């Protein structure tokens, strides 16, 4: 299932503006349908960005280190990616599923 189009800065600003308090109204003084549409839009954006982080994690070893002035940026990117919650959760899931107690037994040698 394809993702929704990314939210633009303008769209995010509109969502934020709807929930800021002002002298005229309290924050979040909207009907439920508007609130739920905003929540769904933000959750879809989070899902898209998590998928992007997981894709970058999968590709990180395939992309060679630049060996230039960008080496520091590359290492910062790799370090930041390693602590992304979705990447950590994926690693935990792999350990849980493929841990020592869950591996298939190797064939007996004769």
C-alpha positions, 0 to 999 in steps of 0.5 A: 500500500503506497504512502500518502504524499508527504506533508509540506511545511505549509500543511504542518503549519496549518495543523499546528495553527489549529491547536494554538491558543488564541484570545478568541478560542481555546486550543483544539476548539474544533469538531471531532472530525477535524481533530481526527483528520489531523491526527490521521495525517500526522500518524501517516506522516510518522509512518512514512518517515519511520519507513524512510529511516528503515530503508536508510538503515537497510542501505547504509552498508551498501553506500560507501563512506565518502572519504572526503570532507563529508566523512563526519557528516556520514558518521553522524548520519550512521550514528543518528540512524542507529539510535532511531527507535524504529531501527532499535525496535527492528534489531530487538525483534530480530534478536527475539525471533532469531536468538539462540533459543529460537534457531533451527537445529543444524542437521546432524553430521554422520 
